[in-house]
Amino acid sequence: MKKNQQIEALTVTLNDFSGGEADLPLTKMSAKFATKMVNVYPTMTGGIGFVPGYARVNQIRSNEAFQSGHVYIKADGTKIVLVAGGGKIYRANGTTLVSIKTGLNAGAIVRFITANDYCIMLNGVDAPMKYDGTTVTTLGGTPPATAFKGVYHKGRVWMIERTNKMLASYSGLNAIEDYTTAHNAGYIDFRYVLKTGDELTDIESYVDLIVFYFKNHVVVYSGNTPTDYGDFQIVIQLEGAGAFTDTVKATGLDHLFLSQIGARSLKQVINTGANPEQLISKNIFQRLSGAISSNPNGPFGSAHFQRLGWFMVLIGDEIWCYAYNRGAWFRIIGADALGMFSDSDGSSVYFCGRGYLYKFDQGWTFDGAPMWREWDMGWLKFFKNEERGFPKILQIYATPSQPITVSVGTRFDLNAGTPDSFQSFMLDMAPSLMDETVPDIWENCFYMDSEEYAPERLPLFGGGSMMQLCFTCQDTAGPCEINSLKIQFTPGGD
């Protein structure tokens, strides 16, 4: 370049951030992906939105650490929210929790089945119970004494138990307290179904099929009368794919679940087998499998947040979220969550905390505490030939609902000896034309509902062949979405 020759500025526009968090090779990761997404998520428009917060249901702290819960929907449509922990089961009544059962094993997790207008409650230690919305009583008949998990499918209650881990018992048709009537109730012993030993971990309905999940197998049956071999038959039996207890969640016409090496889709497993390449967590394989290895015994939990299309799974103290409409992952960190559950229709999600039951999608804080939000973008290469670029201006297009303080940092060349540079700025709505006096005439009526957003322009410093932008925020405001970024830069000099 000749001396005193003017360097022409170049511009790159980024408006697709739909890839989510990934652990792909950094040098091959486009700005579509992120190296970290904490308490933010890829929106349906391809932007980055703030994850909503939660608020406590009970205003008075309980002495129990809650681990599980259930939304029990009666035949008349009444919804009863239940939460359990520390040997007790509570019913939410407005802003208070009312005890409906005490004296249970304090270390056992209670799980629930809605069946025939009753809520059946199991914990693998105490005798199975039933609740009609008023009274808790012992479940009649002779259900498995150590049943800990089950499902109501086509008029039958199915249960799996702690002691005989290859057995699935079923009730009589439309008879939730009959487990012995010949040719109507009984059990399946999977020692005579599987080629190798295993352990039943979950059981769920799938459309008109019933799915048995093991640690290393998935078995799908059709039909409704297990004693009629012409009716009740195996549709598919897979080895090499299994699920952890409490991680299987129905999302419309699919099941998403957590396996030993990552997250899977039942539809994909049925169509392609147990191929690890078909994991829905393949873009984040190392991180998710590492979280599983670090928490082999959980706690685990799962929920379906249908409003935004999320499969949410608790691993230890982090909630890993999969936006299935985008195929993208992100994380919720810092929440008080020992378990989680959702409505059967996915309309509401609840977190089980230490003394509190929380309802998710309430405000923009964790029960009043600011949420730490971080979005570290993928690395952006200025030129294919490794030529250096020097960014000058960052223009941010965002749609906040109120003033929100955000920080942005720049990193260059995979942090190779270059210090990070951070600066804070305010995202806010632009002044509306209605803030000025406007004559009350028909031509100005379209201003009445206007929402105007001015781009935020920031100076950038430093340079290199690759750049990463890192956005952070710790505020109590929301919602907010970053829609697009425009970076102006100049190519390297002499």
C-alpha positions in Angstrom: 0.0 0.0 0.0 1.3 3.4 -0.9 2.0 5.9 1.8 -0.9 8.3 2.5 -3.3 6.1 0.4 -6.7 6.1 2.0 -7.9 2.8 3.3 -11.5 2.0 2.4 -13.7 0.8 5.3 -15.6 -2.5 4.8 -18.8 -3.6 6.5 -20.1 -7.0 7.6 -23.7 -7.5 8.7 -24.6 -10.3 11.1 -28.3 -11.2 11.6 -28.5 -14.9 12.0 -27.6 -16.2 15.4 -29.8 -19.3 15.3 -27.1 -21.9 15.8 -27.0 -21.7 19.6 -24.2 -22.7 21.9 -21.7 -25.2 20.3 -18.3 -26.8 21.0 -17.3 -26.9 17.3 -13.7 -26.1 16.3 -13.2 -22.4 17.0 -11.6 -21.7 13.7 -14.6 -23.2 11.9 -17.3 -21.7 14.0 -19.3 -19.0 12.2 -21.1 -16.1 14.0 -24.3 -18.2 13.7 -23.1 -20.2 16.6 -21.9 -19.2 20.1 -19.1 -20.4 22.4 -21.4 -19.6 25.3 -25.1 -18.8 25.8 -26.1 -18.3 29.4 -29.6 -17.1 30.2 -30.1 -15.9 26.6 -31.5 -17.9 23.7 -31.8 -17.9 19.9 -35.2 -16.5 19.0 -37.5 -17.6 16.1 -36.3 -14.6 14.1 -32.7 -15.5 14.4 -31.9 -12.9 17.1 -30.7 -13.3 20.7 -33.4 -12.9 23.4 -33.4 -12.8 27.2 -34.5 -15.9 28.9 -37.5 -15.1 31.2 -37.2 -15.5 34.9 -39.3 -17.1 37.6 -41.2 -16.1 40.8 -42.0 -18.1 43.9 -45.5 -19.7 44.2 -45.4 -20.0 48.0 -44.6 -16.8 49.8 -43.6 -18.6 53.1 -40.5 -20.7 52.9 -41.0 -24.4 53.5 -38.5 -26.6 55.4 -38.3 -29.1 52.6 -36.0 -29.1 49.6 -38.5 -29.9 46.8 -37.4 -32.4 44.1 -40.5 -33.2 42.0 -44.0 -32.0 41.2 -46.9 -32.5 38.9 -49.8 -30.7 37.4 -52.9 -32.9 38.1 -55.7 -32.1 35.8 -59.1 -33.5 36.8 -61.8 -34.5 34.4 -63.7 -31.2 34.9 -60.5 -29.3 33.9 -59.4 -28.3 37.4 -55.7 -27.9 37.6 -54.0 -28.9 40.9 -50.3 -28.2 41.2 -48.4 -30.6 43.5 -44.9 -30.5 44.8 -42.9 -33.0 46.9 -39.7 -33.3 48.9 -38.4 -34.3 52.3 -41.1 -37.0 52.8 -44.0 -34.6 52.2 -46.4 -33.7 49.4 -48.0 -30.3 49.1 -50.8 -28.8 47.1 -50.4 -25.2 45.9 -53.3 -23.1 47.1 -52.8 -19.6 45.8 -49.6 -18.3 47.4 -49.5 -21.0 50.1 -48.6 -24.7 50.1 -51.0 -27.0 51.9 -49.8 -30.4 53.1 -51.7 -33.4 51.8 -49.3 -36.2 52.8 -46.5 -36.5 55.4 -44.4 -39.3 56.9 -43.0 -40.6 53.6 -39.4 -41.6 53.1 -37.5 -38.4 53.2 -34.9 -39.5 50.6 -37.2 -40.9 48.0 -38.4 -38.8 45.0 -42.2 -38.8 44.5 -43.5 -39.3 41.0 -47.0 -38.9 39.7 -49.5 -40.4 37.2 -52.8 -38.9 36.3 -55.2 -41.8 35.8 -59.0 -42.2 35.7 -59.5 -38.8 37.4 -57.1 -39.7 40.2 -53.5 -38.8 40.8 -51.4 -41.9 41.6 -48.2 -41.1 43.7 -45.2 -43.4 43.8 -41.7 -43.1 45.4 -40.3 -46.7 45.2 -40.3 -47.1 49.0 -43.7 -46.4 50.5 -46.9 -48.1 49.3 -48.4 -46.5 46.2 -51.0 -43.8 46.9 -53.9 -42.2 45.1 -55.3 -38.6 45.5 -58.7 -37.4 44.4 -58.1 -33.7 44.9 -59.3 -34.0 48.5 -57.9 -37.1 50.3 -54.7 -39.2 49.9 -55.3 -42.9 50.4 -53.4 -46.1 49.7 -53.8 -47.4 46.2 -56.0 -50.6 46.4 -55.3 -53.9 44.9 -51.7 -55.2 44.8 -49.6 -52.8 42.7 -45.8 -53.3 42.9 -44.8 -52.3 46.4 -41.6 -50.6 45.2 -43.1 -48.9 42.1 -41.3 -45.6 41.4 -42.4 -44.5 38.0 -45.3 -45.1 35.6 -47.7 -44.0 32.9 -51.4 -44.2 32.1 -51.9 -45.6 28.6 -55.1 -46.6 26.9 -57.0 -47.2 30.1 -54.2 -49.1 31.9 -51.7 -48.0 34.6 -48.2 -49.2 33.8 -45.5 -49.2 36.6 -41.9 -50.0 36.9 -40.2 -50.8 40.2 -36.9 -50.6 42.1 -36.4 -54.2 43.0 -37.2 -56.1 39.8 -35.7 -53.8 37.3 -36.7 -55.8 34.2 -40.4 -55.9 35.1 -43.2 -53.7 33.9 -46.6 -54.3 35.6 -50.0 -53.2 34.2 -53.5 -52.8 35.7 -56.7 -54.1 34.4 -58.5 -52.1 31.7 -60.0 -49.0 33.3 -59.3 -50.5 36.7 -56.5 -48.7 38.4 -56.6 -50.9 41.5 -56.5 -54.3 39.7 -53.1 -55.8 39.1 -53.9 -59.5 39.4 -57.0 -60.5 37.3 -55.9 -63.2 34.9 -56.0 -62.2 31.2 -56.6 -58.6 32.1 -53.8 -57.5 34.4 -50.2 -58.7 34.9 -46.7 -57.9 33.9 -44.0 -58.1 31.2 -40.7 -59.6 32.2 -38.1 -58.1 29.8 -35.6 -60.9 30.7 -37.4 -62.8 28.0 -37.6 -59.9 25.5 -34.1 -58.4 25.5 -31.0 -60.3 24.5 -29.0 -58.8 27.3 -29.7 -57.6 30.8 -30.6 -54.0 31.4 -32.6 -51.7 33.8 -36.0 -50.0 33.1 -35.7 -46.3 33.7 -38.9 -44.8 32.3 -42.1 -45.6 30.5 -44.1 -43.1 28.3 -47.0 -43.0 25.8 -46.1 -42.1 22.2 -49.1 -41.3 20.1 -51.0 -44.7 20.3 -47.8 -46.6 21.2 -46.1 -47.3 24.5 -42.4 -46.9 24.9 -40.2 -48.7 27.5 -36.9 -46.9 28.2 -33.9 -48.8 29.6 -30.4 -47.6 30.3 -29.3 -49.1 27.0 -32.4 -50.1 25.1 -35.6 -48.7 23.7 -38.6 -51.0 23.1 -41.8 -49.7 21.5 -45.1 -51.7 21.6 -48.4 -51.3 19.8 -51.8 -52.6 20.9 -53.6 -52.5 24.2 -54.0 -56.1 25.6 -50.7 -57.5 26.7 -52.1 -61.0 27.1 -53.3 -61.0 23.5 -50.2 -61.7 21.5 -52.0 -60.9 18.3 -52.8 -57.4 19.6 -49.8 -56.4 21.7 -46.6 -56.5 19.6 -43.1 -55.0 19.4 -42.9 -52.3 16.8 -39.2 -51.7 17.2 -36.5 -52.8 19.6 -33.2 -50.9 19.8 -29.9 -51.5 21.6 -27.4 -48.8 22.2 -29.9 -46.0 23.0 -31.4 -45.5 26.4 -32.7 -42.8 28.8 -32.1 -41.5 32.3 -35.1 -41.5 34.6 -37.0 -38.2 34.6 -35.5 -36.9 31.4 -38.0 -38.2 28.8 -40.4 -35.5 27.7 -43.1 -35.5 25.0 -43.0 -32.6 22.6 -45.9 -33.0 20.3 -45.2 -36.0 18.0 -41.8 -36.8 19.5 -40.0 -37.7 22.7 -36.8 -35.9 23.6 -34.6 -37.5 26.2 -31.2 -37.7 27.8 -29.0 -40.7 27.1 -25.6 -41.7 28.4 -23.8 -39.8 25.7 -26.1 -36.9 25.0 -29.7 -36.0 24.0 -31.8 -37.9 21.5 -35.0 -37.7 19.6 -37.2 -40.8 19.7 -38.3 -40.1 16.1 -34.7 -40.0 14.9 -33.9 -43.2 16.9 -36.8 -45.0 15.3 -35.9 -43.8 11.8 -32.1 -44.2 12.0 -31.2 -46.5 14.9 -28.9 -45.7 17.8 -26.3 -44.0 15.7 -24.4 -41.4 17.8 -24.2 -39.1 14.7 -27.9 -38.6 15.1 -27.8 -37.1 18.6 -29.7 -33.8 18.7 -26.8 -32.6 20.9 -24.1 -33.3 18.3 -23.1 -29.6 18.1 -22.5 -29.6 21.8 -21.4 -33.2 22.3 -18.4 -32.6 24.5 -20.0 -30.2 26.9 -23.2 -32.1 27.4 -21.6 -35.5 27.7 -19.1 -33.9 30.2 -22.0 -32.6 32.3 -23.6 -36.0 32.3 -20.3 -37.7 33.3 -19.9 -35.2 36.2 -23.5 -35.9 37.4 -24.0 -39.6 36.8 -26.7 -39.8 39.4 -28.3 -36.4 38.7 -30.4 -34.8 39.9 -32.2 -35.0 36.7 -35.5 -33.4 35.6 -37.2 -32.3 32.4 -39.9 -30.0 31.2 -41.5 -28.9 27.9 -42.0 -25.2 27.4 -44.2 -25.2 24.4 -44.7 -21.4 24.1 -41.1 -21.0 22.9 -40.5 -24.6 21.7 -38.0 -25.7 24.4 -37.0 -29.1 25.8 -35.5 -28.3 29.2 -33.4 -30.9 31.1 -31.8 -30.5 34.5 -28.3 -32.0 34.9 -26.9 -31.3 38.4 -27.3 -27.5 38.9 -27.6 -26.4 35.3 -30.6 -26.5 33.0 -29.7 -27.4 29.4 -32.3 -26.1 26.9 -32.9 -27.3 23.4 -34.9 -25.0 21.1 -36.2 -27.8 18.9 -37.6 -25.5 16.2 -34.1 -24.1 15.8 -32.0 -27.2 16.7 -30.1 -24.9 19.0 -28.8 -25.3 22.6 -28.4 -22.8 25.4 -28.2 -22.9 29.2 -30.0 -21.5 32.2 -27.5 -21.1 35.1 -28.0 -19.7 38.6 -31.5 -21.0 39.1 -32.6 -22.6 42.3 -33.7 -25.9 40.7 -33.5 -29.4 42.3 -36.2 -30.7 39.9 -38.6 -29.4 37.3 -42.0 -30.3 35.7 -44.5 -28.9 33.3 -48.2 -29.1 32.3 -49.1 -31.9 30.0 -49.8 -29.2 27.3 -46.4 -27.5 27.9 -48.1 -24.2 28.8 -46.4 -23.8 32.2 -43.1 -24.9 33.7 -42.3 -25.1 37.4 -38.9 -25.3 39.2 -38.6 -27.3 42.5 -36.3 -25.3 44.8 -35.0 -25.2 48.4 -38.2 -24.3 50.3 -39.9 -22.8 47.4 -41.9 -23.8 44.3 -41.2 -21.4 41.5 -43.2 -20.7 38.3 -41.1 -20.1 35.3 -41.8 -17.4 32.6 -42.5 -14.8 35.3 -40.6 -11.5 35.0 -36.9 -11.2 34.3 -35.2 -12.2 37.5 -34.6 -15.3 39.5 -37.2 -14.6 42.3 -36.0 -11.0 42.4 -32.3 -11.6 42.0 -30.6 -10.2 38.8 -29.8 -12.9 36.2 -26.2 -13.0 34.7 -26.6 -13.1 31.0 -23.7 -13.9 28.6 -23.5 -14.4 24.9 -20.0 -15.1 23.5 -20.3 -15.2 19.7 -18.4 -17.5 17.4 -15.2 -16.2 16.0 -15.4 -14.0 12.9 -12.7 -14.1 10.3 -12.2 -10.9 8.5 -10.7 -12.4 5.3 -10.2 -16.0 4.0 -6.5 -15.4 3.5 -5.9 -14.6 7.2 -5.4 -10.9 6.5 -5.8 -8.8 9.6 -8.8 -6.5 10.1 -9.2 -3.5 12.4 -12.8 -3.0 13.6 -13.8 0.7 14.1 -17.6 0.8 14.7 -20.1 -1.7 16.0 -23.7 -0.9 15.3 -26.2 -2.8 17.4 -29.9 -3.2 16.4 -32.0 -4.3 19.4 -35.6 -4.2 20.6 -35.5 -3.6 24.4 -38.7 -2.8 26.3 -37.0 -0.5 28.8 -33.5 0.8 29.5 -31.0 -2.1 29.9 -27.3 -1.9 30.6 -25.2 -4.2 28.5 -21.4 -4.7 28.2 -19.6 -5.8 25.1 -16.0 -7.1 24.9 -13.8 -7.8 21.9 -11.2 -10.5 21.6 -8.8 -11.2 18.8 -7.0 -14.2 17.4 -8.3 -16.8 19.9 -7.0 -14.6 22.8 -3.4 -15.0 21.6 -1.7 -12.5 23.9 -4.3 -9.7 23.3 -6.2 -8.3 26.3 -10.0 -8.1 26.2 -11.5 -4.7 25.8 -14.9 -4.2 27.4 -17.3 -1.2 27.4 -20.8 -0.7 28.8 -23.7 1.0 27.0 -27.4 1.4 27.4 -30.0 -0.2 25.2 -33.3 1.7 25.1 -36.2 2.6 22.9 -35.8 5.7 20.8 -37.9 8.7 21.6 -41.2 8.4 19.7 -42.6 11.1 17.5 -45.5 11.2 19.9 -43.0 12.7 22.5 -43.3 15.9 20.4 -46.4 18.0 19.9 -48.3 16.6 16.9 -51.4 18.3 15.5 -54.5 16.1 16.1 -55.2 15.4 12.5 -56.0 12.2 10.6 -52.6 12.1 8.8 -50.8 11.7 12.2 -52.9 8.9 13.6 -50.4 6.2 12.5 -48.0 7.5 15.1 -50.2 6.4 18.0 -48.9 2.8 18.3 -45.3 3.4 17.1 -42.3 1.7 18.7 -39.1 3.1 17.5 -35.6 1.7 18.1 -32.4 3.6 17.3 -29.3 1.6 16.6 -26.5 1.8 19.2 -23.1 2.8 17.8 -19.9 1.9 19.7 -16.3 2.5 18.8 -14.1 -0.7 18.6 -10.4 -1.0 19.1 -7.7 -3.6 18.4 -7.3 -5.9 15.4 -6.4 -9.3 14.2 -7.3 -12.0 11.7 -10.2 -13.2 13.9 -12.5 -11.4 16.3 -15.0 -12.5 18.9 -17.7 -10.2 20.5 -18.8 -11.1 24.0 -22.0 -9.5 25.4 -22.8 -9.6 29.1 -25.7 -8.2 31.2 -26.7 -8.3 34.8 -30.0 -6.4 35.1 -33.6 -6.9 36.2 -35.1 -5.6 33.1 -36.6 -7.3 30.1 -37.6 -8.4 27.6 -34.9 -7.6 25.1 -33.7 -9.0 21.8 -30.6 -8.3 19.8 -31.7 -8.5 16.2 -28.6 -7.6 14.1 -25.0 -6.4 14.3 -23.1 -4.3 11.8 -19.3 -4.1 12.0 -17.3 -1.6 10.1 -13.6 -2.4 9.8 -10.5 -1.6 7.7 -8.1 -4.2 6.3 -4.6 -4.5 7.6 -2.0 -1.7 6.8 1.6 -1.9 5.8 
